[in-house]
Amino acid sequence: MKKSFKFIVAVTALAFLAVSCGVVSFTGRKQMLLFSDSEIMALSDQSYAEFSKTAVPSKDAAATKRLNEVGSRMVAALESYMKATGQSSALSGLKWEFMLTDSEEVNAFCMPSGKIVFYEGILKYADTPDYIAVVMGHEMAHAVARHGNERMSQQSVMNALGSIASEVIGEKNGATAQALFNVGFAVGSQAGVLLPYSRKHEYEADKIGMYIMDIAGYDVNAAPVFWEKMQGGKTGSQSDFFSTHPSDAKRIAALREAIRTKPSFK
């Protein structure tokens, strides 16, 4: 009986996968998206509000201005390009904001809703507009590619296949959805089957971020150079940002290949 039940759950999960596919902008990769943009944005805004309660905004007015200038330029260029190419729907629900926090941690992240946070510590390496654009593009790419939704969807299917909660895909509200969001946003927090997906997402975000840089008129050759700077400067806790990411050597090589083969966005 149990085997039969698990088989039914597996077939159901595969059926969801088959009918809930999205396509990642710029790369064309197919992905499983079981959640609506409105669900993701609501959860994202809730999480960002909680983060903002304890985050300390940077007092560095010049750095904050520079961050907003780069972010605004990249968003404007991306939105213009997507509109011109009939892909505006790919940015549905994204409400871009930029925050610089008073922290020496070498880190940055983007909520699925487009809220991007830089920690002051990463500006030691992202010390030019081009280098800021490398990090900014990478974080923007996670939102554009719906990586948070994809990871939530993967987790919900895993739960169903493991008979942890056979109704989890249908119950996408309240604590269940919030728990899935926490998993989806915390890229690389789990070992096993999900970790390779996080690496896939990081490579994809590097490539899409570089494309967004190009559209905005920044020097894409800064991307591999930035990661080389990070590779040479990592010590102690500074490496935490990359603990679940591709190794620097691999991502640098992948970026150089992406630059060599990138399409023209002009």
N, C-alpha and C positions, 0 to 999 in steps of 0.2 A: 504493500500500500504506500509506504514511504517512498519507494523508488518511483512509483507511478506519479505520486504528487510532485516529486522533484522534476520528473520529466515534463510534466505539465507546466511547472513554473519556468523551466528552461525554455520551452517552446514559446511561452507567453513573452518572456524577456526578448527572445530573438525576434518575435513579431513586432514588439515595440521598437527594437533597433531598426528593423526594416522600414517602418513607416515614419520614423522620427529623425530622418537624416537631414543635416544641414551641410552647407559647403562653406569652407573657410575662404574669406576674401583674400585675393592675391595668390594663394597657393593652390586653391581648388581642391584641397583635401576634404573628403567627406567625413562628417562627424555625427555622433549621436547626440541629439538635443531633446530631452524629454520635458524640459521646463520652458515656460513662456518668458519672453523678455520682461513682462510686467512683474512676474514672480521674482525673477532674479534681481531686478532693480530695487524692488521693495526690501528684499533681504539685504542687499548691498547697502542701501541707504541706512538701514537699521544698524548694521555693523559699523558703518563709517561714523554714525552719530555716537556710538559707544566709544569708538577710538578717539574721537575729537574731545570727549570729556576729560581725558587724561593727557592728551598730546599737548606739548608746549610749543606754540608757534615760535619760529626763529625771530630773533631781534635784529638779524642782519638784513637791513632794508635793501641794500644793493643786491645781495644774493637772491633775495625773494623776488625782486623786480626782474632780475636776469632769468630766473626760473620761469616766471609767468610770461615773459616775452618769448622765450623759446617755445613753451607749451602752446601759447596762443597762436604763434606763427605756424606750428605744426598742425594744430587742429584746423585752422582756417584753410591751409593748403590741402589737407586730407578731405575735408568736407567739400571743397571746391572740385577736387578731382573726382570724388565719388559721385557728385551730382552730374558732372560733365560726362561721366561714363555710365550713367544710369544705375548706380549702385548705392544710392542714398539709403535704401532700406537696410543695408548692412550696418549702418550706424544708428539704427532705431533704438531709442531709449537712452542713449549715451548723453550724459550731461557732464561735460568736462570741467573739472576744477583742479587747482594745483595748490599744494600746501608744502611749505618747508618747515620742518620741525627742529627744535633745539635739542639735538642729540648727536653724539659723536659716533653713533652706530653707522657702519657703512652699509646702507640699505636704501631701498626704494620699493614701492609697490603701487599697484593700481587696482582699485575696486572694480568689479564688473560693470558698475554704472559709470565709470570714467573718472572717478575721484582718484587723483594721483598724489602720492606723498613721497617726498624726498627727505632723507635725513641729512643733516649738515655734514656728517662724516663722509658721505660719498662725494661731496663737492671737492674734497682733497684730490680726487682723481678726475672728476668731471669739472675741470677748472676752466673750460672754454665753452662757448656756445655749441660748438660741434660735439664736444664730449657730453654735454648735457643732453643734446639731441639724441645721442646714442642710447642713453638710459631712458629718456622720455619716450623715444620711439618704441623701445622694447616693451615698456610698460603699457603704452597705448595699444600695442599689438595684442597683448593678452585680452584686453577688452573687446577690440575689434573682432578677434578670432573666437570670441565666446568660450574661452578656455574654462572659466569658472562653471558655466552651465554644463559643459562637456564632462568635467570631472564629477559634478553632482550626479549627472546622468549615469556615468560609469558606476558610481558608488551605489545608486539605487538599484541598478541591475545586479550588482554583486550581492547586495543584501537579499534580493529576491532569489537569486540562484543558490544562495547559501541557506535559504529558508529562514533567514533571520526575521524578515517581515515581508510576507508574500504580497501584501497590499501596499507596500511603500510607494510604488509608482503611482498608484491612484490617490494616495493621501499625501498631497504635496503642500500641506499647510501646517502652521503652528510649529511645535517643537521638532517634528520629523523633518520639515523643510529646512529649519534653521540648522539642525545637526548636519544635514547633507551639504548645506551652504558652507559650514565651517570646514568640512572635508574638502569640498571643491575649491575653496579659496586657499587653504593651506597646502599649496602645491608641494608634493614630495614628502608629506608628513607621514605617510604610511609606506611600509616596505611591500615587496611582492609585486602583484600585477599592476598596481597603479604607478609605481615609481618610474617604469619605462615611459609611461605616458607623460609624466612630468618632464622628462628629458626631451621627448618629442615636442612638447609645448614650448620649451625653452629654445630649442633650435628654430622652431617656427616663429617665435616672437622675435628672435634675433633677425631673421630674414625679413619679416614684415616690417619690423621697426626700421631696418635699413632702407626699405622701400619708401616708408613714410618720410624718412630723412631726405631722400632724394627728391621726392615730390615737393618738399618744403624748401629745397635749395641748399641744404647742408651738405658738407663733404662726407660722402659715404665711406671714404677711405679712413676716416677717423674711427670707424667702428672696431676693426681688428686692432688698431693701435691702442684704443682705450682699454680693451681687454688685456693687451700686453702690459699696459701700465698697472692694471689691477693684479695681474699675475706676479709682477715684480714687487708689488707693494703689500701683498697680503701677509699679515702676521697675526697670530693669536686669534682673537674673536672676529677679526676683520674677514676671515674666510667663511664665516657662518652664512653669509649671503649666497655662497656658491656651493654649500654642502650637498645640495640635491640637484645641482645644475650640471650640465656637461662640463668636462674638464676644460680649462682655459685653452689648452693646445688644440683640442678638437673643435671648440667653438670658433677659435681664430681661423682655423683651416676652413671650416664651413662658411664663415663670413667672407673670406677671400674668394672662395669659389662662387658664392652668391653674387658678389660684386662683379666678378668676371663675366657671369652669365645673366646679369639682371636685365630685364626689359627696359625699354625707354618709356618714361612717364610723361614726356613732353608733348 
